[in-house]
Amino acid sequence: MADQTRPGAVLFESDTDPEIGYSRLWINLLRIQRSTMARIARELRDQGIGDPIWHEILIQIDRAGDSGIVMADLESRLYCPQYALSRHVARLEDLGLIRSAATLGPGRSKRVMMTAAGRDKNAAMWPVYARIIREEFATRLSTEEAYHIVRYLIRLYP
């Protein structure tokens, strides 16, 4: 029987095929991500942020320190296709939030570094994320439950 506690929830205790649980997990993760990210994206657009992934990009660049990060490493950390990441990085650079420099060696790689404007913009983005995430989850999960789920989800990283 379906769990009716959440609209659109897909949870069936009577599934006879044990493999269906993986599909149900995937479907529900996607639905949660789409609904929450839609709210985040709307509010970030109001602040002039073109895409929520900009926050993730800026976090990784900032974590890399003053020497920055090579695009290939950024791509692997974000699980973002090269063509999409290059487009986002170009836009962030046009806005003065990051800067780039060619790297030495074979290939056409470049290193990206954070600017002061990028640090300021990134700091302004997090409160939007934090508030919406809290509104979406805090009324439905305790902190302990959230950490419990996180422990399982981390195991799913490749």
N, C-alpha and C positions, 0 to 999 in steps of 0.2 A: 504494500500500500504506500502511496506517495506521501511524503511529509508535506503538510499544508501550512507549516509555520511561517514560511517565507514565500511570497508570491514568486512563481517561476522556479522554485527550488526543485532540483532533480535529485531525489534521494529515495531509493526503493529498497526497503529491507527484504523484500521478497524475491529479489533477483536470484535466479537459480544458477546463472553463469558467473563464477567468481571473477572472470576477466572484465565484466561490465563495470566493476568498481573503478577501474582506471579511466574508463571513458567518462564516467560520471564525475570523477575528480576533475578531469580536464575541462569538461563543459562548465562546471561550477566555477572553476578558477577564471575562465574566460569571462563569464557573466559578471563576476565580482569586479574584475579588472575593467571591463568596459563601462560599467555603471559608475564606478568611482572615478576613473580617469576622465569621463565626460564632464563631471562636475569640476574636477581640478583644471582641465583644459579651458573650460569657460571662464573661470576666474583668472587664470593666468593670462588669457587673451586680453582681459580687461586691463592687465598690467603691461601689455605690450610683449608678452612672451608668445612666440609663434607655435611652440610645441613643448609639451611637458618633458620630452626627453632632453631638452636643453639643460634642465636641472641635473639630470644624471651625468650628462657630458661634463658640465662645469664641476660637479663634485669630483669626478675622476681626474680632471686636469688639475684641480686645486690640490688633491691628495698627492699628486706627483711632485709637488713642490716647485721651486723656482726653475728647475731644469725642464719642466714640462713632461710630456709623454708623447711617444711616437704613435702615429695614427694606427698602425697595425695592433699595437698593444691596447689602445683605446677601443678599437673594434672588438677585440677578443673579450675585453672586460664587460662590454655592454651587450654583447650578442646582437649587434646591429650590423646589417649588411653594409659593406664598404661604400656603395653608391649613396645610400641614405645618410650615412655618417658624414661623408664628404660634403653633402648638401647642407646639413645642419652646421657643420664646422665652418663652412664658408659664410653662412648667414651670421653666425656668432662673431666671426672675425669682421664682417662688414659693419656690425653694430659696435665694434670696439671692445667686446667682452673677452676676447682672446686674441692672441697673436700667434703667428706661425713662422717657422724657419725651416729651410731645407736641411735634411740630415746628410751626413757624409756617407759614402759607400754606394753600393749598387742600388738600382731602383730609383723610384721617384718619391721616396718617403719624405714625410715632413714631421716635425715635432711641434706640438701646440702647447702654449703657455697661457696662464691666466693673467688678465690685466686687473688693475684695481677696480675698474668699472665692472668687470666680470664678477669679482668677489662681492661687490655691493649688490649686484643684480641677483646673484645666487642666494645671498643672505635674505633678500626680500622674497624669494620664491618659497623657501622652506616653510614659513608660517602659513601659507596657503595650503600646502600639502598637509602639514601637521593638523590644522584645524579640521579639514575635510576628512582626513583619515580618522581622527578622533570621533567626529560626528557619525561617521559611517559604522565604526566598529565598537566603540566604547560602550554603547548601550546594549550591544548584543553579546559581547565577550568580556570576561574579566581579563586583567593583565596576565594572570597565570594561564588562562586558556589561550590567549594570543601567543604567548611564548611557547606553549605546547605545540600549537600549529606551526609556528616558525621552525621549530626543531625538525619537524617532519618535512617541511618545504625545503629547507636547506639541503636535506639529503637528496633532493631531486635535481640539484645543479649537476651539470655534466662534469 
